[in-house]
Amino acid sequence: MPAERIISVPIRKIPVVISTKDSLAPELTLSDFRYLFGTDPDSESYRIVNIEVLTSPDDQQPMLVTECGRYSRFIRREGDNIYFRMQIEPS
């Protein structure tokens, strides 16, 4: 059995503002919304949804945290980190 090590990958949280009244309004990140409108979104007209993403340890591509359970090397989530098993390549 090849040797393995455990790596920790941080989770990035992206707050996205979604209009509840205008379905054609574009979604904006919270920082973009504040920059464009100069204020925080009104809770009656907008919802803020947090999208959690991380970088895949294999190919460095972004992936959703909810996809980690289907990843064969996934161990667990703890706080704002995801833990994966990685094989140590013989040199």
C-alpha positions as a printed NumPy array, in Angstrom:
array([[  0.   ,   0.   ,   0.   ],
       [  1.508,   3.383,  -0.984],
       [  2.344,   5.903,   1.705],
       [ -0.167,   8.694,   2.228],
       [ -0.238,  12.078,   3.88 ],
       [ -3.141,  14.259,   4.928],
       [ -3.498,  17.74 ,   3.499],
       [ -5.762,  20.57 ,   4.569],
       [ -7.447,  22.764,   1.951],
       [ -9.068,  26.037,   3.107],
       [-12.676,  26.79 ,   2.171],
       [-13.366,  30.145,   0.521],
       [-16.791,  31.657,   1.202],
       [-18.24 ,  33.984,  -1.427],
       [-21.334,  35.957,  -0.35 ],
       [-23.663,  36.479,  -3.333],
       [-26.595,  38.943,  -3.356],
       [-29.758,  37.719,  -5.115],
       [-32.82 ,  39.86 ,  -5.78 ],
       [-36.091,  38.345,  -4.547],
       [-38.244,  40.81 ,  -6.518],
       [-36.56 ,  40.936,  -9.941],
       [-35.691,  37.534, -11.377],
       [-33.772,  39.157, -14.256],
       [-31.467,  41.171, -11.981],
       [-27.897,  39.83 , -12.104],
       [-26.387,  38.212,  -9.047],
       [-23.536,  40.208,  -7.516],
       [-20.965,  39.461,  -4.884],
       [-21.584,  41.392,  -1.703],
       [-18.492,  43.548,  -2.249],
       [-19.604,  44.398,  -5.819],
       [-23.097,  45.277,  -4.567],
       [-21.659,  47.618,  -1.931],
       [-19.354,  49.216,  -4.519],
       [-22.155,  49.78 ,  -7.074],
       [-24.916,  50.906,  -4.72 ],
       [-22.905,  52.304,  -1.803],
       [-24.982,  50.438,   0.786],
       [-25.774,  46.984,   2.103],
       [-28.653,  45.1  ,   0.445],
       [-32.139,  45.575,   1.893],
       [-33.322,  42.362,   3.568],
       [-36.829,  42.709,   2.084],
       [-35.625,  42.84 ,  -1.538],
       [-32.45 ,  40.76 ,  -1.459],
       [-31.086,  37.529,  -0.037],
       [-27.419,  36.836,   0.649],
       [-26.289,  33.3  ,  -0.15 ],
       [-22.834,  32.011,   0.803],
       [-21.185,  29.853,  -1.831],
       [-18.382,  27.698,  -0.435],
       [-15.63 ,  26.7  ,  -2.839],
       [-12.16 ,  25.211,  -2.6  ],
       [ -9.323,  24.256,  -4.889],
       [ -9.101,  20.586,  -5.827],
       [ -5.843,  19.141,  -4.494],
       [ -5.372,  17.025,  -7.645],
       [ -5.846,  19.421, -10.544],
       [ -6.053,  22.836,  -8.811],
       [ -9.515,  23.491, -10.274],
       [-12.287,  25.111,  -8.212],
       [-14.965,  22.852,  -6.806],
       [-17.961,  23.265,  -4.527],
       [-17.672,  22.008,  -0.965],
       [-20.801,  19.903,  -1.539],
       [-18.911,  17.903,  -4.196],
       [-16.256,  16.704,  -1.723],
       [-18.33 ,  13.732,  -0.557],
       [-18.046,  12.183,  -4.037],
       [-14.273,  12.623,  -4.042],
       [-12.537,   9.349,  -3.157],
       [ -9.752,  10.978,  -1.108],
       [-12.064,  13.123,   1.014],
       [-11.695,  12.534,   4.757],
       [-13.759,  15.211,   6.504],
       [-14.667,  18.841,   6.928],
       [-13.599,  20.591,  10.089],
       [-14.379,  24.274,  10.498],
       [-13.207,  26.153,   7.415],
       [-10.959,  23.36 ,   6.111],
       [-11.408,  20.153,   4.136],
       [ -9.019,  17.248,   4.726],
       [ -7.907,  14.906,   1.936],
       [ -5.605,  11.864,   1.662],
       [ -2.787,  12.284,  -0.841],
       [ -0.43 ,   9.553,  -2.01 ],
       [  3.27 ,  10.229,  -1.614],
       [  4.941,   9.539,  -4.917],
       [  8.109,   7.446,  -4.638],
       [ 11.176,   9.319,  -5.815]])
